[in-house]
Each structure stands twice: as structure tokens, then as C-alpha cells.
Amino acid sequence: GEAASTAVVIHLGGGVMPCSAAATMATSWAQEEIPGNAAPDRVAQKATAGQREKPPIEPDESLRCTRIWQYQARAEWYYTQPACEYTVAVLILSNFLMNILEATIDPGKTKYAEVFSGLELFYNICFTAELVLNMYAFWCERFWKDGWNVFDFVVVSIGFLTTFNV
């Protein structure tokens, strides 16, 4: 249809890309190369039938929101690395063990309240940072279509609201 005849232009140096194409381009970039190997001023173009377009010199207002998405492919690459996944798994396990320890040695939350409150804050900050990275890397449709991401969003939101007594 209409999308087949439209060329998508990305200019990394200036951060210009139509918003609707951000997720598509981030996915194709992540599959083509490891982020960080591209020259900063490289112009990547994706068009049907091999057509090439020059990047706009002055982006119109509809393109200005795209600068924030220029690192999305790098974020996706980083988030899907085994080291990142293992780090998140270790955080989840250690948080679980910390909750067991707290329930065992201080069920009334009176003896070591400051220590466990500090640990709770630490874990909530870590999980919020992980959620933000995940949301940025896979925004929007790919993030919300994954049931685990929705579950993660709900759990982190509850933890955040609980920590700050909202």
C-alpha cells in the first residue's frame, strides 16, 4: 500500500527520522550491524525499488520528536545481550532473597527498617531503570504486545508507588 512507496530517511548526526518508522528502522539496524560501528554522519536510507532520497536539510515540526529515538537500536542491542539479561535475573533473585530475609528476621519491620527501606529503594531504582531501557528499546507496539513487559510494567509501577507511599 502506501507504506511501500514511501522512503524512510534517517540522519544520525541530525537525528531526523519519521516517528512512525522509528521501530522498523531500529529493528533492521539491530539486525544489520552492532550499534556503535556506524559513522556518526552516515545517512541510512531504506526505500522500495532502490530509490534514494536526500535527508531533509531543515526537518519540519513533525520530524523533531525523532531525535530521542536515535539510540533505540543500540538500546535494543544492549538490552538483548546475555550480560544484561543475567544482571536483571540476578537482581530479581537477590531482591526475592532480600524479601525472604526481611520477613524472617524483621517481620514487624521495626528492627532494621532503614536498612531494608534502603535496599527496597535500590531495587526499585534498578528495576525502574531496567523498565525504562526496555520501553525505550522496544517502544511502542513491540513493548506492549509482550505479556511479560506488561507484567513487568505493573510490578515495577506497584513497587514504585509503594516505595513512595502514593
N, C-alpha and C positions, 0 to 999 in steps of 0.2 A: 503494500500500500504506500501510504505517504512517507513512511519512515525509510523505505527502500531507496527513495530518490534524494534523500537529504544527506549531505555530508556533515560529519561531525568534526569540528576543529578544536584541537587542544593546543594551547601555547603555555608551556610550563613556566617560562620566565615571567609572563604577564598574568598567568592564572586565568585564562579565558576558555570557557567550555560551557555549552548549553547545559543547564541544570538537569534536564530530563535524560541526558546522555551520560551523566557522571558515573552511575553504577555500571553501565555497559562498558564504558571505556576502562574503568578501574579493573573490571574483571578481565578484559582482554589484555590489559597491560600486565597484570599479575601473572598471566599465563605465558606472555612473551618473554619477559626478562625479569631479573631480580631488580627491584627498585634500587635506585642509587647509582646504577650503571649508565643511566641516560645522561646525555649532556644537558645542562640546565636550560639552554635556549632552544633545544630541539623542538621542532614542530611536528607533532604526530598527527596524521590525518587518516581518517577511515572514510572511504566513500565507495559507492557502488560503481561498477564498471571502470574502476581505476581513475576516476576524476579526482583532481586535486584542487583545493581552494586555498587561497592565501588567508592567513589569520587576520581577523579584523584589527585595524590599527587602533581605533577607539571603540572599545566594546560599548554596546548600548546598555541601558539600565537593566535589561533582563539577564544579561550575562555577568553582572557584577557579583552576584551571590556565589559564583562558582570558584572564586579564589580559595575559599575554605576547603574545597574538595580536592585540591591539587595533591595532597598527600594520602588520599584514600587508598590507592593501590599499595603504597608502602605499608600503611596500617594493616591492610588485609594480609599482606605477606608476613608481616611480623606476628600478627595475631594467630596465624595458622602454623607457625613454626612449633616444633615439638618442645623446645625450651620454654616457650610462653605457655603452652598447654600444661606442661609439667609444673610450672610455677603456680598456675591457677589451681591445679589439683592439690599441690602441697598446701596452699593457703586454705583451701576448703577443708582438708583433713586436719590441719593444725587448729583451725577455728572450731571444728567439731570437738577435737580433743580438749581444747580450752574450755568449751562449754560443759563438757563432762567433768573436768577438773573443778570448775566453779561450782557446779551442782553438788559435787561430792564434798569439797572442803568448806564451802561457804554457801549453803543452800539459802540462808536468810539474807544474803548479800550485805552483811554488816562488817565482817572481819577485814576483807580485802577489797572493799568496794572501789577504791581509787585505782587499784591495780587492774581489776577486771574491767572497769569502765575505760581505762586507757587502752587495754587490749581490744575491747569492743570497738572503740573509735578507730584504732589502727586497722582492724579487719574491714570495717565499713568503708574506710578511705580506700583501701586496696581493692575491695570489690566494686566500689563506685568507679574507680579508675579503669578497672577491667571492663565494666559495663560500657563506659564512655568509649573506650577503644573499640570494643565490639560493635557498638552502634555506629560509630564513625566508619569503621571498615566495611560494614555491610548495609549501610543505610540505603534505602528505607524499606523497600519491599522484601529484599532478601533477609533483612533482620527480623521483621515482624512475621514472616512466613514460617520461621523456625520455632517450634513449640518450646524448645529449651531456652531460646532467647527471651521469649515472653515470660517463662517461668523465672529466669534469671532477673529480668526487669522487676517482676513483682517482689521477689525475695529481697533484692537489693533495696528497692523502694521502702519496703516494710522495715528493714534494718536501719535505713537512713532515718525514717520517721520516728522509729523507736528510740534511736540514739539521741535525737534532738527533741524528744518529747513533744512531737507535733500531733 
